């Protein structure tokens, strides 16, 4: 499957899937989530062995937008997205693999504001473009059937060696292997889950929208709000209590994560951490993001977004 959306741990629990509790307690690969835009996909299409570039629209089921040259880019894209793809086409390394990364900006400066977070690098970037790679795809044929996995250290080294005109950004992130407090909280969450009557998929979809509204409007999902949401949607309030508990477990995970890089992050003029982190293990892929901080800002900030179609 393509890397199109990564779920918050607490949202995944709403339908009764407890797999995320195993995910919390199982070690895996963890990476920083860089707040770039647009997503850039590039590599060699195994169908015709041609180098291509595009956005996530290379994976579209119907209106597929794969660009093998500058003429394709002009036909498939407009505005700033087209401009970015033209420059990326000329500078990203030719590779037999297929990669995805987030566009951070053009070189010649030390300050980049691709989306909500502004990044300050220690020195002016001399390369033409800045990309944060994070995903590799494998497929024997159609890109729509491509399988995503986190980019490996070996692949990163290959990219760094092959790209003179690209600054690839990949912060070094580690997580403590022993997380006893997380284990205890997950055991408690399992006990709470036994009390829950979980909603159906339609109800889950509605609840997710309402929870996002609470975050966007800075409403704490406390006991009173949980009761209101439960009554409005005719669901068991224990499900929302479990959601709140899993959210707190996610917040505790930040205490076990270390990010070693020299890039400073700001939302407007306030110093902040990276957008968050993504951890992958045998129980899935989820993002560890402070929704009350970053996600709220991402919802609300009047910011310069990349214009043009994807």
MOMO-V639293 format. One line per field, one symbol per residue. ss: DSSP state (H for helix, E for strand, - for the rest). burial: # if it has 16 or more other C-alpha atoms within 10 Angstrom, else .. A space follows every 50 residues. Layout:
ss->???
burial->???
//
This chain:
ss->------EEHHHH------HHHHHHH---EEEEE-----EEEEEEE----E EEEE-HHHH-------E--HHHHHHH--HHHHHHHHHHHHH------EEE EEEEEE----EE-----EEE--------EEEEEEEEEE----HHH-EEEE --HHHHHHHHHH---EEE---EEEE----HHHHHHHHHHHHHH------- HHHHHHHHHHHHHHHH------HHHHHHHHHHH---HHHHHHHHHHHHHH HHHHHHEEEE---EEEE--EEE---EEEEEE--EEEEEE-HHHHHHHHHH ----------
burial->.##....#########.#.#########.#################.... #########.....####.#.##..##..###.###.##.#####.#### #######...###########...###############...##.#.### #....#..#.....#######...#...#..##.##..#...#..#.##. ...#..#...##.###....#...###.##....#############.## .##...#.....#####......########...##############.. .....#...#
//
